[in-house]
């Protein structure tokens, strides 16, 4: 893995940056939807000392998978959570 891709994978993103990253494929995605997915256990972002969410590259990929599964296959969140946990 190159140092550039390692840097991208090690970077932490704010919830607004996650929305911006995902909106080209999922224009309807919102911060409230991401917070809901967090409450449902689909993603568990790191928290700063000030309690701000900081998402990893892997968190974004989990969200991308969940959003695709819901949109393309109409999977319920329980099934999505199970598949993510099994990965």
Wavefront OBJ file of the C-alpha trace (Angstrom):
o trace
v 0.000 0.000 0.000
v 1.414 3.393 -0.910
v 1.834 6.084 1.700
v -0.881 8.143 -0.043
v -3.543 5.436 0.229
v -2.442 4.729 3.815
v -2.856 8.455 4.614
v -6.387 8.417 3.152
v -7.292 5.310 5.146
v -5.875 6.779 8.375
v -7.654 10.120 7.982
v -10.759 10.858 10.070
v -13.765 12.664 8.565
v -16.464 14.878 10.017
v -20.092 13.968 9.433
v -20.413 16.793 6.876
v -17.364 15.478 4.991
v -18.913 11.987 4.987
v -22.134 13.402 3.522
v -20.152 15.236 0.849
v -18.241 12.036 0.009
v -21.426 9.970 -0.337
v -23.731 12.499 -2.026
v -22.538 11.871 -5.570
v -23.899 8.313 -5.354
v -26.601 8.959 -2.744
v -27.933 12.520 -3.224
v -30.530 12.034 -0.474
v -28.021 11.115 2.259
v -28.048 13.444 5.262
v -26.266 13.857 8.565
v -29.439 12.778 10.382
v -29.548 9.557 8.344
v -25.913 8.835 9.232
v -26.642 9.501 12.917
v -29.599 7.099 12.649
v -27.371 4.392 11.146
v -24.987 4.985 14.036
v -27.814 4.527 16.576
v -28.761 1.300 14.771
v -25.191 0.010 15.117
v -24.259 -0.005 11.435
v -21.281 2.267 12.048
v -19.436 3.298 15.206
v -17.364 6.431 14.602
v -14.615 7.552 16.928
v -15.491 10.441 19.242
v -13.251 13.393 20.034
v -12.825 14.826 23.522
v -15.557 17.322 22.601
v -17.796 14.397 21.552
v -17.641 15.168 17.825
v -17.954 12.180 15.508
v -14.898 11.313 13.434
v -15.434 8.698 10.741
v -12.733 6.450 9.317
v -12.415 5.334 5.708
v -13.814 1.957 6.814
v -16.824 3.691 8.407
v -17.535 5.430 5.100
v -17.305 2.136 3.230
v -19.714 0.498 5.719
v -22.157 3.368 5.158
v -21.752 3.064 1.384
v -22.521 -0.676 1.605
v -25.564 -0.057 3.832
v -26.944 2.654 1.558
v -26.502 0.468 -1.539
v -28.080 -2.576 0.121
v -31.082 -0.507 1.192
v -31.479 1.249 -2.173
v -30.697 -1.626 -4.544
v -31.954 -4.673 -2.618
v -34.450 -3.159 -0.159
v -32.717 -4.994 2.701
v -33.939 -4.155 6.198
v -31.392 -2.653 8.577
v -31.239 -5.851 10.622
v -30.031 -7.840 7.616
v -27.574 -5.101 6.647
v -26.176 -5.041 10.198
v -25.808 -8.834 10.178
v -23.959 -8.847 6.841
v -21.669 -6.022 7.978
v -20.921 -7.834 11.239
v -20.103 -11.022 9.323
v -17.640 -9.231 7.021
l 1 2 3 4 5 6 7 8 9 10 11 12 13 14 15 16 17 18 19 20 21 22 23 24 25 26 27 28 29 30 31 32 33 34 35 36 37 38 39 40 41 42 43 44 45 46 47 48 49 50 51 52 53 54 55 56 57 58 59 60 61 62 63 64 65 66 67 68 69 70 71 72 73 74 75 76 77 78 79 80 81 82 83 84 85 86 87
